[in-house]
């Protein structure tokens, strides 16, 4: 499992902490944004396309998509 990652998102430094995957193929990270903990994870939608989802939602949010892209882990 990788160590903590640091990225800059909208001019703010974010520390992303990796989680043990709940699924072998899943990348999952937590961070704090706008005063709350946010967990993002990479998964396939119902059509098989990969997306960065935000925990507690059933879709890719603007935040999860942009942070996922900054991680450089968005599959083609």
N, C-alpha and C positions, 0 to 999 in steps of 0.2 A: 504494500500500500504506500502511495507517495506521501511525503511529508506535507505539512501545511503549504499552501500556495498563496502568494501575494499578487494581486492584480490591481490596476487602477480602473475604476468604473465611474464615469461622469465626474472625474476630478477627485474622487475619494478612494483611498486605499482600502481594499477589502482583503481580509484574511479568509481563505477558504480551507476548511478543515475536512479532510476526506473521512467518509464513514466506511465501515465494513459493508460490502454490498449485500443487500437482501437477496439479490439475484446475481448469479455469476457474471452476467453480462452488463450489470448496471453500475454506472459511475454515479456516486452520490456525495454531495458536499454541503456543508452548512456554513453560513456566514451571518453577520448582522448588518442589516440595511434599514435605515430610517427607524431605528429604535426597536426593531424586532428581529428575532432569529428567522432566517429563511433557509430552507433546505431545497436544493435543486438536484434533479437526477435525470440521467439520460435514459430514454426508453423509446420504444417504437410505438407509434400510434396504431389504430386499428387497421390501417392500410399498409403497415410495415415501414413507414418513413420514420427516421430517427428525429427526436426532438428533445430539448431540455425542458422538462416539466418542473413546476414548482409544487412541492408537497402541499396537499390540501386543495389542489385544483385538479381538474381533469384535462388540462391543456398547457401549452407552452405560453408563458407570460412574457411580456416585453423584457422584464428583468431577467428571467431564467434564460431566455434566448440570447440576450446580449452578453450576459456573464459566461454562458456556455461558449459563445464565439470567442470571447477573450481568453478562455482557457485553451482554445485551439483544439478542442476535442469534438467538434461537430463533424460527424461523418458526412461524406458526400452522398 
